[in-house]
C-alpha cells in the first residue's frame, strides 16, 4: 500500500513537469546566435561590423551610465534614454502601453529600423547623406546623417514597421521630419507627454561599421544630452527584443478566462489522482518497536560468550588502552609496555607504579576479572588528568 501511493506521487510530479514544459517555452540566446537568423542582430554584445558594441563602449568611455535590459518593456524602467536598435522579437501589446507611459514621464526613446540591405561589410557600401530639414536639438554640429543607400523611408509607415513590428510603439506618436535625403525622411521626432521618440531609418548608421561615418555619433550625443545634460540618468540598450533573456512564452498569449479554465482543470486532475490513490482506504502502517541500547549490549555479550571470544575481547581492550596511553604520552603505539611505564614515570612515580600494576593484571581469564580490570583502567585514565 505504501509503495502504491509513492508511485501515484511520482505520476503527479511527472505530469506537472510535462505541463510546465508544454505551457511555458523559454528561449535564451547567447552571443553565438548572432549569425543564426536572416537579419544581422544589432546587439550591443556584438563586436562584429553589424553590432552596436562600439556605440555602447564609446558611451561608457564618455561616462554615460549605460546599461543593458534583458527584460520586457515596463513603465517602471529607469528614467533616461532607451535604445531600440532593430528589434527582431515582436512587441507585446502591454509593452507598447508601458513604453508610452514611460515616455510621458519625460523619457526619450531612440527607435532604429533596419533594412538588412548591407549583409557584407567587406564590400563597398553605398551611402547617402541626410541633412536637417528642421532645426532641432539634434542639429548642433551634426549637419550630416549618413546611412546606407535604400534605408527605410520613415514616411512609408507600412515599410518602416514591416520587419520590426514597431507599429505598436508609434501608432499614437505624431512624427515630424528632422533629417531627410533624396529618398525621403531619415530621422523623425514625435512628442509623447513630457518625453518623446526619435525614429531613425538606418541601424547601419549606429553599427560598429557606420557610427563613425558623417556626424552619426555627434547626433546621438546631442539626443542624449538633450534628455539629460548632467549624464546621471540611465542610457539603456534593449537586448530582450534581440533574443537575450527569457521569452514570455505561449502562456502570456492565453486570455484570463482560458487561464482560469486551465487552473481549474489542473486542480480537478490533482483531486482525481488523490481520490484514486485512497480508493482502498487509509493505509495501515507497521508499528515500529522501540529498541534499547542495553538490549543490543546484552545480545552482543551473549553472542561473544557463546562463541568463546573472551580472548578476542581482552586483546581489543588491551590494544585500545595502550593506544590511548601512547597518544597522551606522545609516543608511538608500537613501543613495549616498559616504555609506556617509563613515559608515565616522567610525569609521576606514583603514576608509573599504578600503571605497572594494571599492566601486570592483564590476562584475565573470566568476565568478572576482565570487567574489574577495565574499571581500573578507566579510573587510571581519569587520574592522569590531574598529573
Beta strands, then each sheet from edge to edge (+ up, - down):
strand 1: 66-69
strand 2: 80-85
strand 3: 108-112
strand 4: 127-132
strand 5: 145-148
strand 6: 176-181
strand 7: 184-192
strand 8: 195-200
strand 9: 234-238
sheet 1: 1+ 9+ 2+ 3+ 8+ 7- 6+ 4- 5+
end
